[in-house]
Amino acid sequence: MQIDGVFVFIGYVPNSDGLENILKLNDNKEIIVDSEMKTEIPGVFAAGDSIAKKYRQITTAVADGTIAALSAAEYLRN
C-alpha cells in the first residue's frame, strides 16, 4: 500500500483529570473558556483540545494557544 500522508487522530477525551474541583468543566470534562481563552479564575487560561469547542484540529489548537498567550500577556501587563 502506497501512502502519501497520514492524519493522526488520538481521540476526543480531554486530559482534565484533577481539575474538577478547580475549574469549571462541562459534562465532557472540557474546560469552559470565553473567546479570550479565559477561565472563570482570573489569570488562568486554557487552550486546545482541553477546552469546550466544536472543531478539534491542530490548526484550531494552535490558534487557541495564540489567543491564550496574548490574553495572558495582556493580563500580566494590567
PDB file of N, CA, C and O in Angstrom:
ATOM      1  N   MET A   1       0.834  -1.157   0.000  1.00  0.00           N
ATOM      2  CA  MET A   1       0.000   0.000   0.000  1.00  0.00           C
ATOM      3  C   MET A   1       0.893   1.239   0.000  1.00  0.00           C
ATOM      4  O   MET A   1       1.739   1.407   0.879  1.00  0.00           O
ATOM      5  N   GLN A   2       0.700   2.084  -0.975  1.00  0.00           N
ATOM      6  CA  GLN A   2       1.449   3.328  -1.040  1.00  0.00           C
ATOM      7  C   GLN A   2       0.646   4.422  -0.344  1.00  0.00           C
ATOM      8  O   GLN A   2      -0.543   4.598  -0.607  1.00  0.00           O
ATOM      9  N   ILE A   3       1.314   5.156   0.549  1.00  0.00           N
ATOM     10  CA  ILE A   3       0.647   6.210   1.316  1.00  0.00           C
ATOM     11  C   ILE A   3       1.422   7.511   1.144  1.00  0.00           C
ATOM     12  O   ILE A   3       2.643   7.545   1.295  1.00  0.00           O
ATOM     13  N   ASP A   4       0.701   8.575   0.826  1.00  0.00           N
ATOM     14  CA  ASP A   4       1.324   9.884   0.645  1.00  0.00           C
ATOM     15  C   ASP A   4       1.265  10.747   1.907  1.00  0.00           C
ATOM     16  O   ASP A   4       2.004  11.724   2.026  1.00  0.00           O
ATOM     17  N   GLY A   5       0.400  10.395   2.834  1.00  0.00           N
ATOM     18  CA  GLY A   5       0.276  11.195   4.051  1.00  0.00           C
ATOM     19  C   GLY A   5      -0.553  10.467   5.090  1.00  0.00           C
ATOM     20  O   GLY A   5      -1.272   9.516   4.783  1.00  0.00           O
ATOM     21  N   VAL A   6      -0.440  10.929   6.322  1.00  0.00           N
ATOM     22  CA  VAL A   6      -1.165  10.319   7.439  1.00  0.00           C
ATOM     23  C   VAL A   6      -1.744  11.424   8.309  1.00  0.00           C
ATOM     24  O   VAL A   6      -1.061  12.400   8.619  1.00  0.00           O
ATOM     25  N   PHE A   7      -2.983  11.273   8.697  1.00  0.00           N
ATOM     26  CA  PHE A   7      -3.613  12.188   9.638  1.00  0.00           C
ATOM     27  C   PHE A   7      -3.779  11.425  10.946  1.00  0.00           C
ATOM     28  O   PHE A   7      -4.527  10.450  11.009  1.00  0.00           O
ATOM     29  N   VAL A   8      -3.083  11.867  11.988  1.00  0.00           N
ATOM     30  CA  VAL A   8      -3.105  11.164  13.273  1.00  0.00           C
ATOM     31  C   VAL A   8      -4.294  11.649  14.092  1.00  0.00           C
ATOM     32  O   VAL A   8      -4.480  12.851  14.282  1.00  0.00           O
ATOM     33  N   PHE A   9      -5.084  10.718  14.570  1.00  0.00           N
ATOM     34  CA  PHE A   9      -6.239  11.021  15.401  1.00  0.00           C
ATOM     35  C   PHE A   9      -6.059  10.304  16.730  1.00  0.00           C
ATOM     36  O   PHE A   9      -5.924   9.081  16.766  1.00  0.00           O
ATOM     37  N   ILE A  10      -6.057  11.065  17.827  1.00  0.00           N
ATOM     38  CA  ILE A  10      -5.830  10.432  19.129  1.00  0.00           C
ATOM     39  C   ILE A  10      -7.057  10.459  20.022  1.00  0.00           C
ATOM     40  O   ILE A  10      -6.999  10.009  21.166  1.00  0.00           O
ATOM     41  N   GLY A  11      -8.161  10.977  19.519  1.00  0.00           N
ATOM     42  CA  GLY A  11      -9.405  10.930  20.274  1.00  0.00           C
ATOM     43  C   GLY A  11      -9.875  12.286  20.768  1.00  0.00           C
ATOM     44  O   GLY A  11      -9.229  13.314  20.563  1.00  0.00           O
ATOM     45  N   TYR A  12     -11.020  12.249  21.424  1.00  0.00           N
ATOM     46  CA  TYR A  12     -11.682  13.466  21.881  1.00  0.00           C
ATOM     47  C   TYR A  12     -11.769  13.593  23.394  1.00  0.00           C
ATOM     48  O   TYR A  12     -12.484  14.467  23.883  1.00  0.00           O
ATOM     49  N   VAL A  13     -11.084  12.772  24.140  1.00  0.00           N
ATOM     50  CA  VAL A  13     -11.174  12.815  25.595  1.00  0.00           C
ATOM     51  C   VAL A  13     -10.116  13.775  26.130  1.00  0.00           C
ATOM     52  O   VAL A  13      -8.923  13.496  26.015  1.00  0.00           O
ATOM     53  N   PRO A  14     -10.531  14.906  26.716  1.00  0.00           N
ATOM     54  CA  PRO A  14      -9.541  15.856  27.229  1.00  0.00           C
ATOM     55  C   PRO A  14      -8.840  15.302  28.466  1.00  0.00           C
ATOM     56  O   PRO A  14      -9.430  14.545  29.236  1.00  0.00           O
ATOM     57  N   ASN A  15      -7.602  15.675  28.645  1.00  0.00           N
ATOM     58  CA  ASN A  15      -6.826  15.247  29.809  1.00  0.00           C
ATOM     59  C   ASN A  15      -7.016  16.291  30.907  1.00  0.00           C
ATOM     60  O   ASN A  15      -6.130  17.104  31.168  1.00  0.00           O
ATOM     61  N   SER A  16      -8.188  16.254  31.544  1.00  0.00           N
ATOM     62  CA  SER A  16      -8.521  17.261  32.557  1.00  0.00           C
ATOM     63  C   SER A  16      -8.719  16.641  33.936  1.00  0.00           C
ATOM     64  O   SER A  16      -9.303  17.266  34.821  1.00  0.00           O
ATOM     65  N   ASP A  17      -8.240  15.426  34.119  1.00  0.00           N
ATOM     66  CA  ASP A  17      -8.360  14.782  35.426  1.00  0.00           C
ATOM     67  C   ASP A  17      -7.688  15.638  36.492  1.00  0.00           C
ATOM     68  O   ASP A  17      -6.591  16.156  36.283  1.00  0.00           O
ATOM     69  N   GLY A  18      -8.337  15.781  37.610  1.00  0.00           N
ATOM     70  CA  GLY A  18      -7.796  16.567  38.702  1.00  0.00           C
ATOM     71  C   GLY A  18      -8.219  18.024  38.683  1.00  0.00           C
ATOM     72  O   GLY A  18      -7.923  18.769  39.617  1.00  0.00           O
ATOM     73  N   LEU A  19      -8.913  18.440  37.620  1.00  0.00           N
ATOM     74  CA  LEU A  19      -9.352  19.834  37.534  1.00  0.00           C
ATOM     75  C   LEU A  19     -10.808  20.032  37.933  1.00  0.00           C
ATOM     76  O   LEU A  19     -11.301  21.160  37.959  1.00  0.00           O
ATOM     77  N   GLU A  20     -11.494  18.938  38.243  1.00  0.00           N
ATOM     78  CA  GLU A  20     -12.930  19.000  38.518  1.00  0.00           C
ATOM     79  C   GLU A  20     -13.278  19.993  39.621  1.00  0.00           C
ATOM     80  O   GLU A  20     -14.299  20.674  39.526  1.00  0.00           O
ATOM     81  N   ASN A  21     -12.472  20.090  40.645  1.00  0.00           N
ATOM     82  CA  ASN A  21     -12.757  20.976  41.772  1.00  0.00           C
ATOM     83  C   ASN A  21     -12.013  22.304  41.690  1.00  0.00           C
ATOM     84  O   ASN A  21     -12.028  23.097  42.632  1.00  0.00           O
ATOM     85  N   ILE A  22     -11.358  22.539  40.545  1.00  0.00           N
ATOM     86  CA  ILE A  22     -10.580  23.764  40.370  1.00  0.00           C
ATOM     87  C   ILE A  22     -11.200  24.659  39.302  1.00  0.00           C
ATOM     88  O   ILE A  22     -11.440  25.844  39.534  1.00  0.00           O
ATOM     89  N   LEU A  23     -11.459  24.078  38.124  1.00  0.00           N
ATOM     90  CA  LEU A  23     -12.009  24.834  37.003  1.00  0.00           C
ATOM     91  C   LEU A  23     -13.401  24.327  36.654  1.00  0.00           C
ATOM     92  O   LEU A  23     -13.759  23.186  36.945  1.00  0.00           O
ATOM     93  N   LYS A  24     -14.172  25.197  36.027  1.00  0.00           N
ATOM     94  CA  LYS A  24     -15.499  24.814  35.559  1.00  0.00           C
ATOM     95  C   LYS A  24     -15.344  23.947  34.313  1.00  0.00           C
ATOM     96  O   LYS A  24     -14.752  24.371  33.321  1.00  0.00           O
ATOM     97  N   LEU A  25     -15.885  22.720  34.374  1.00  0.00           N
ATOM     98  CA  LEU A  25     -15.851  21.786  33.252  1.00  0.00           C
ATOM     99  C   LEU A  25     -17.275  21.494  32.804  1.00  0.00           C
ATOM    100  O   LEU A  25     -18.216  21.613  33.589  1.00  0.00           O
ATOM    101  N   ASN A  26     -17.431  21.112  31.545  1.00  0.00           N
ATOM    102  CA  ASN A  26     -18.744  20.680  31.080  1.00  0.00           C
ATOM    103  C   ASN A  26     -18.905  19.180  31.304  1.00  0.00           C
ATOM    104  O   ASN A  26     -18.043  18.551  31.918  1.00  0.00           O
ATOM    105  N   ASP A  27     -19.984  18.609  30.820  1.00  0.00           N
ATOM    106  CA  ASP A  27     -20.258  17.182  31.023  1.00  0.00           C
ATOM    107  C   ASP A  27     -19.229  16.275  30.363  1.00  0.00           C
ATOM    108  O   ASP A  27     -19.089  15.115  30.750  1.00  0.00           O
ATOM    109  N   ASN A  28     -18.507  16.790  29.369  1.00  0.00           N
ATOM    110  CA  ASN A  28     -17.468  16.012  28.681  1.00  0.00           C
ATOM    111  C   ASN A  28     -16.087  16.214  29.299  1.00  0.00           C
ATOM    112  O   ASN A  28     -15.085  15.762  28.745  1.00  0.00           O
ATOM    113  N   LYS A  29     -16.034  16.895  30.448  1.00  0.00           N
ATOM    114  CA  LYS A  29     -14.791  17.209  31.161  1.00  0.00           C
ATOM    115  C   LYS A  29     -13.890  18.160  30.374  1.00  0.00           C
ATOM    116  O   LYS A  29     -12.669  18.143  30.530  1.00  0.00           O
ATOM    117  N   GLU A  30     -14.510  18.995  29.523  1.00  0.00           N
ATOM    118  CA  GLU A  30     -13.784  20.024  28.788  1.00  0.00           C
ATOM    119  C   GLU A  30     -13.829  21.313  29.600  1.00  0.00           C
ATOM    120  O   GLU A  30     -14.835  21.604  30.248  1.00  0.00           O
ATOM    121  N   ILE A  31     -12.753  22.082  29.567  1.00  0.00           N
ATOM    122  CA  ILE A  31     -12.665  23.327  30.325  1.00  0.00           C
ATOM    123  C   ILE A  31     -13.493  24.408  29.630  1.00  0.00           C
ATOM    124  O   ILE A  31     -13.423  24.580  28.413  1.00  0.00           O
ATOM    125  N   ILE A  32     -14.274  25.126  30.427  1.00  0.00           N
ATOM    126  CA  ILE A  32     -15.096  26.207  29.895  1.00  0.00           C
ATOM    127  C   ILE A  32     -14.258  27.489  29.856  1.00  0.00           C
ATOM    128  O   ILE A  32     -13.709  27.909  30.875  1.00  0.00           O
ATOM    129  N   VAL A  33     -14.163  28.103  28.679  1.00  0.00           N
ATOM    130  CA  VAL A  33     -13.429  29.364  28.495  1.00  0.00           C
ATOM    131  C   VAL A  33     -14.288  30.339  27.704  1.00  0.00           C
ATOM    132  O   VAL A  33     -15.277  29.953  27.080  1.00  0.00           O
ATOM    133  N   ASP A  34     -13.893  31.621  27.740  1.00  0.00           N
ATOM    134  CA  ASP A  34     -14.557  32.606  26.896  1.00  0.00           C
ATOM    135  C   ASP A  34     -13.763  32.765  25.594  1.00  0.00           C
ATOM    136  O   ASP A  34     -12.855  31.980  25.319  1.00  0.00           O
ATOM    137  N   SER A  35     -14.102  33.767  24.809  1.00  0.00           N
ATOM    138  CA  SER A  35     -13.449  33.939  23.500  1.00  0.00           C
ATOM    139  C   SER A  35     -11.977  34.333  23.610  1.00  0.00           C
ATOM    140  O   SER A  35     -11.239  34.246  22.629  1.00  0.00           O
ATOM    141  N   GLU A  36     -11.546  34.766  24.797  1.00  0.00           N
ATOM    142  CA  GLU A  36     -10.146  35.112  25.020  1.00  0.00           C
ATOM    143  C   GLU A  36      -9.400  33.987  25.737  1.00  0.00           C
ATOM    144  O   GLU A  36      -8.285  34.191  26.217  1.00  0.00           O
ATOM    145  N   MET A  37      -9.998  32.822  25.811  1.00  0.00           N
ATOM    146  CA  MET A  37      -9.443  31.618  26.453  1.00  0.00           C
ATOM    147  C   MET A  37      -9.303  31.769  27.965  1.00  0.00           C
ATOM    148  O   MET A  37      -8.524  31.053  28.594  1.00  0.00           O
ATOM    149  N   LYS A  38     -10.056  32.701  28.548  1.00  0.00           N
ATOM    150  CA  LYS A  38     -10.040  32.903  29.994  1.00  0.00           C
ATOM    151  C   LYS A  38     -10.973  31.894  30.655  1.00  0.00           C
ATOM    152  O   LYS A  38     -12.072  31.638  30.164  1.00  0.00           O
ATOM    153  N   THR A  39     -10.530  31.330  31.764  1.00  0.00           N
ATOM    154  CA  THR A  39     -11.406  30.514  32.595  1.00  0.00           C
ATOM    155  C   THR A  39     -12.090  31.448  33.586  1.00  0.00           C
ATOM    156  O   THR A  39     -11.905  32.663  33.521  1.00  0.00           O
ATOM    157  N   GLU A  40     -12.872  30.894  34.498  1.00  0.00           N
ATOM    158  CA  GLU A  40     -13.535  31.734  35.489  1.00  0.00           C
ATOM    159  C   GLU A  40     -12.587  32.212  36.581  1.00  0.00           C
ATOM    160  O   GLU A  40     -12.960  33.052  37.400  1.00  0.00           O
ATOM    161  N   ILE A  41     -11.360  31.684  36.599  1.00  0.00           N
ATOM    162  CA  ILE A  41     -10.354  32.110  37.568  1.00  0.00           C
ATOM    163  C   ILE A  41      -9.451  33.150  36.898  1.00  0.00           C
ATOM    164  O   ILE A  41      -8.799  32.852  35.897  1.00  0.00           O
ATOM    165  N   PRO A  42      -9.411  34.367  37.445  1.00  0.00           N
ATOM    166  CA  PRO A  42      -8.561  35.407  36.843  1.00  0.00           C
ATOM    167  C   PRO A  42      -7.098  34.959  36.741  1.00  0.00           C
ATOM    168  O   PRO A  42      -6.515  34.471  37.709  1.00  0.00           O
ATOM    169  N   GLY A  43      -6.525  35.135  35.552  1.00  0.00           N
ATOM    170  CA  GLY A  43      -5.130  34.759  35.326  1.00  0.00           C
ATOM    171  C   GLY A  43      -4.921  33.327  34.899  1.00  0.00           C
ATOM    172  O   GLY A  43      -3.785  32.914  34.666  1.00  0.00           O
ATOM    173  N   VAL A  44      -5.990  32.556  34.790  1.00  0.00           N
ATOM    174  CA  VAL A  44      -5.886  31.156  34.349  1.00  0.00           C
ATOM    175  C   VAL A  44      -6.544  31.042  32.985  1.00  0.00           C
ATOM    176  O   VAL A  44      -7.710  31.397  32.810  1.00  0.00           O
ATOM    177  N   PHE A  45      -5.778  30.540  32.020  1.00  0.00           N
ATOM    178  CA  PHE A  45      -6.228  30.412  30.643  1.00  0.00           C
ATOM    179  C   PHE A  45      -6.116  28.955  30.208  1.00  0.00           C
ATOM    180  O   PHE A  45      -5.321  28.200  30.767  1.00  0.00           O
ATOM    181  N   ALA A  46      -6.901  28.562  29.223  1.00  0.00           N
ATOM    182  CA  ALA A  46      -6.829  27.197  28.693  1.00  0.00           C
ATOM    183  C   ALA A  46      -6.975  27.265  27.176  1.00  0.00           C
ATOM    184  O   ALA A  46      -7.570  28.202  26.643  1.00  0.00           O
ATOM    185  N   ALA A  47      -6.432  26.273  26.491  1.00  0.00           N
ATOM    186  CA  ALA A  47      -6.471  26.289  25.035  1.00  0.00           C
ATOM    187  C   ALA A  47      -6.374  24.876  24.485  1.00  0.00           C
ATOM    188  O   ALA A  47      -6.018  23.934  25.193  1.00  0.00           O
ATOM    189  N   GLY A  48      -6.698  24.753  23.209  1.00  0.00           N
ATOM    190  CA  GLY A  48      -6.533  23.476  22.518  1.00  0.00           C
ATOM    191  C   GLY A  48      -7.669  22.507  22.768  1.00  0.00           C
ATOM    192  O   GLY A  48      -8.806  22.907  23.018  1.00  0.00           O
ATOM    193  N   ASP A  49      -7.347  21.243  22.699  1.00  0.00           N
ATOM    194  CA  ASP A  49      -8.375  20.209  22.784  1.00  0.00           C
ATOM    195  C   ASP A  49      -8.889  19.972  24.195  1.00  0.00           C
ATOM    196  O   ASP A  49      -9.769  19.135  24.391  1.00  0.00           O
ATOM    197  N   SER A  50      -8.367  20.681  25.173  1.00  0.00           N
ATOM    198  CA  SER A  50      -8.876  20.538  26.539  1.00  0.00           C
ATOM    199  C   SER A  50     -10.075  21.447  26.791  1.00  0.00           C
ATOM    200  O   SER A  50     -10.747  21.310  27.813  1.00  0.00           O
ATOM    201  N   ILE A  51     -10.351  22.377  25.871  1.00  0.00           N
ATOM    202  CA  ILE A  51     -11.460  23.309  26.079  1.00  0.00           C
ATOM    203  C   ILE A  51     -12.706  22.847  25.324  1.00  0.00           C
ATOM    204  O   ILE A  51     -12.634  22.031  24.406  1.00  0.00           O
ATOM    205  N   ALA A  52     -13.837  23.389  25.736  1.00  0.00           N
ATOM    206  CA  ALA A  52     -15.105  23.082  25.075  1.00  0.00           C
ATOM    207  C   ALA A  52     -15.178  23.854  23.763  1.00  0.00           C
ATOM    208  O   ALA A  52     -15.211  25.084  23.758  1.00  0.00           O
ATOM    209  N   LYS A  53     -15.203  23.126  22.658  1.00  0.00           N
ATOM    210  CA  LYS A  53     -15.319  23.746  21.343  1.00  0.00           C
ATOM    211  C   LYS A  53     -15.796  22.705  20.343  1.00  0.00           C
ATOM    212  O   LYS A  53     -15.765  21.505  20.616  1.00  0.00           O
ATOM    213  N   LYS A  54     -16.235  23.172  19.192  1.00  0.00           N
ATOM    214  CA  LYS A  54     -16.819  22.282  18.184  1.00  0.00           C
ATOM    215  C   LYS A  54     -15.759  21.537  17.374  1.00  0.00           C
ATOM    216  O   LYS A  54     -15.861  20.323  17.195  1.00  0.00           O
ATOM    217  N   TYR A  55     -14.757  22.241  16.890  1.00  0.00           N
ATOM    218  CA  TYR A  55     -13.775  21.633  15.989  1.00  0.00           C
ATOM    219  C   TYR A  55     -12.467  21.362  16.711  1.00  0.00           C
ATOM    220  O   TYR A  55     -11.987  22.207  17.467  1.00  0.00           O
ATOM    221  N   ARG A  56     -11.896  20.207  16.488  1.00  0.00           N
ATOM    222  CA  ARG A  56     -10.651  19.799  17.131  1.00  0.00           C
ATOM    223  C   ARG A  56      -9.636  19.413  16.057  1.00  0.00           C
ATOM    224  O   ARG A  56      -9.588  18.276  15.588  1.00  0.00           O
ATOM    225  N   GLN A  57      -8.846  20.386  15.696  1.00  0.00           N
ATOM    226  CA  GLN A  57      -7.800  20.193  14.706  1.00  0.00           C
ATOM    227  C   GLN A  57      -6.553  20.902  15.218  1.00  0.00           C
ATOM    228  O   GLN A  57      -6.644  21.790  16.066  1.00  0.00           O
ATOM    229  N   ILE A  58      -5.396  20.513  14.708  1.00  0.00           N
ATOM    230  CA  ILE A  58      -4.165  21.164  15.164  1.00  0.00           C
ATOM    231  C   ILE A  58      -4.200  22.660  14.866  1.00  0.00           C
ATOM    232  O   ILE A  58      -3.676  23.460  15.641  1.00  0.00           O
ATOM    233  N   THR A  59      -4.813  23.040  13.750  1.00  0.00           N
ATOM    234  CA  THR A  59      -4.868  24.462  13.405  1.00  0.00           C
ATOM    235  C   THR A  59      -5.706  25.252  14.403  1.00  0.00           C
ATOM    236  O   THR A  59      -5.355  26.385  14.734  1.00  0.00           O
ATOM    237  N   THR A  60      -6.802  24.682  14.888  1.00  0.00           N
ATOM    238  CA  THR A  60      -7.619  25.390  15.869  1.00  0.00           C
ATOM    239  C   THR A  60      -6.925  25.409  17.226  1.00  0.00           C
ATOM    240  O   THR A  60      -7.039  26.391  17.960  1.00  0.00           O
ATOM    241  N   ALA A  61      -6.217  24.353  17.565  1.00  0.00           N
ATOM    242  CA  ALA A  61      -5.482  24.314  18.839  1.00  0.00           C
ATOM    243  C   ALA A  61      -4.363  25.353  18.849  1.00  0.00           C
ATOM    244  O   ALA A  61      -4.138  26.014  19.863  1.00  0.00           O
ATOM    245  N   VAL A  62      -3.663  25.498  17.724  1.00  0.00           N
ATOM    246  CA  VAL A  62      -2.598  26.497  17.622  1.00  0.00           C
ATOM    247  C   VAL A  62      -3.191  27.902  17.757  1.00  0.00           C
ATOM    248  O   VAL A  62      -2.631  28.753  18.449  1.00  0.00           O
ATOM    249  N   ALA A  63      -4.314  28.137  17.100  1.00  0.00           N
ATOM    250  CA  ALA A  63      -4.971  29.443  17.200  1.00  0.00           C
ATOM    251  C   ALA A  63      -5.405  29.712  18.641  1.00  0.00           C
ATOM    252  O   ALA A  63      -5.222  30.820  19.146  1.00  0.00           O
ATOM    253  N   ASP A  64      -5.978  28.709  19.303  1.00  0.00           N
ATOM    254  CA  ASP A  64      -6.369  28.858  20.709  1.00  0.00           C
ATOM    255  C   ASP A  64      -5.162  29.222  21.565  1.00  0.00           C
ATOM    256  O   ASP A  64      -5.251  30.089  22.435  1.00  0.00           O
ATOM    257  N   GLY A  65      -4.042  28.564  21.321  1.00  0.00           N
ATOM    258  CA  GLY A  65      -2.827  28.837  22.083  1.00  0.00           C
ATOM    259  C   GLY A  65      -2.338  30.263  21.888  1.00  0.00           C
ATOM    260  O   GLY A  65      -1.881  30.903  22.835  1.00  0.00           O
ATOM    261  N   THR A  66      -2.434  30.756  20.669  1.00  0.00           N
ATOM    262  CA  THR A  66      -2.044  32.134  20.390  1.00  0.00           C
ATOM    263  C   THR A  66      -2.945  33.106  21.143  1.00  0.00           C
ATOM    264  O   THR A  66      -2.466  34.062  21.752  1.00  0.00           O
ATOM    265  N   ILE A  67      -4.239  32.857  21.099  1.00  0.00           N
ATOM    266  CA  ILE A  67      -5.187  33.722  21.804  1.00  0.00           C
ATOM    267  C   ILE A  67      -4.935  33.675  23.309  1.00  0.00           C
ATOM    268  O   ILE A  67      -4.938  34.712  23.973  1.00  0.00           O
ATOM    269  N   ALA A  68      -4.720  32.492  23.841  1.00  0.00           N
ATOM    270  CA  ALA A  68      -4.454  32.350  25.281  1.00  0.00           C
ATOM    271  C   ALA A  68      -3.171  33.081  25.673  1.00  0.00           C
ATOM    272  O   ALA A  68      -3.136  33.754  26.703  1.00  0.00           O
ATOM    273  N   ALA A  69      -2.127  32.957  24.870  1.00  0.00           N
ATOM    274  CA  ALA A  69      -0.852  33.616  25.179  1.00  0.00           C
ATOM    275  C   ALA A  69      -0.990  35.140  25.145  1.00  0.00           C
ATOM    276  O   ALA A  69      -0.480  35.832  26.027  1.00  0.00           O
ATOM    277  N   LEU A  70      -1.675  35.658  24.133  1.00  0.00           N
ATOM    278  CA  LEU A  70      -1.877  37.106  24.045  1.00  0.00           C
ATOM    279  C   LEU A  70      -2.754  37.611  25.185  1.00  0.00           C
ATOM    280  O   LEU A  70      -2.509  38.687  25.731  1.00  0.00           O
ATOM    281  N   SER A  71      -3.766  36.841  25.542  1.00  0.00           N
ATOM    282  CA  SER A  71      -4.635  37.215  26.659  1.00  0.00           C
ATOM    283  C   SER A  71      -3.870  37.184  27.976  1.00  0.00           C
ATOM    284  O   SER A  71      -4.058  38.055  28.825  1.00  0.00           O
ATOM    285  N   ALA A  72      -3.012  36.191  28.149  1.00  0.00           N
ATOM    286  CA  ALA A  72      -2.204  36.102  29.372  1.00  0.00           C
ATOM    287  C   ALA A  72      -1.228  37.277  29.455  1.00  0.00           C
ATOM    288  O   ALA A  72      -1.024  37.845  30.528  1.00  0.00           O
ATOM    289  N   ALA A  73      -0.630  37.635  28.326  1.00  0.00           N
ATOM    290  CA  ALA A  73       0.292  38.775  28.311  1.00  0.00           C
ATOM    291  C   ALA A  73      -0.439  40.058  28.668  1.00  0.00           C
ATOM    292  O   ALA A  73       0.083  40.873  29.428  1.00  0.00           O
ATOM    293  N   GLU A  74      -1.634  40.250  28.133  1.00  0.00           N
ATOM    294  CA  GLU A  74      -2.435  41.426  28.463  1.00  0.00           C
ATOM    295  C   GLU A  74      -2.796  41.427  29.954  1.00  0.00           C
ATOM    296  O   GLU A  74      -2.729  42.467  30.609  1.00  0.00           O
ATOM    297  N   TYR A  75      -3.172  40.273  30.479  1.00  0.00           N
ATOM    298  CA  TYR A  75      -3.497  40.147  31.902  1.00  0.00           C
ATOM    299  C   TYR A  75      -2.286  40.552  32.770  1.00  0.00           C
ATOM    300  O   TYR A  75      -2.439  41.262  33.763  1.00  0.00           O
ATOM    301  N   LEU A  76      -1.115  40.104  32.391  1.00  0.00           N
ATOM    302  CA  LEU A  76       0.093  40.425  33.162  1.00  0.00           C
ATOM    303  C   LEU A  76       0.462  41.914  33.065  1.00  0.00           C
ATOM    304  O   LEU A  76       0.941  42.504  34.034  1.00  0.00           O
ATOM    305  N   ARG A  77       0.234  42.513  31.893  1.00  0.00           N
ATOM    306  CA  ARG A  77       0.518  43.939  31.728  1.00  0.00           C
ATOM    307  C   ARG A  77      -0.401  44.800  32.588  1.00  0.00           C
ATOM    308  O   ARG A  77      -0.003  45.865  33.059  1.00  0.00           O
ATOM    309  N   ASN A  78      -1.611  44.342  32.788  1.00  0.00           N
ATOM    310  CA  ASN A  78      -2.580  45.118  33.558  1.00  0.00           C
ATOM    311  C   ASN A  78      -2.528  44.739  35.019  1.00  0.00           C
ATOM    312  O   ASN A  78      -3.276  45.290  35.827  1.00  0.00           O
TER     313      ASN A  78
END
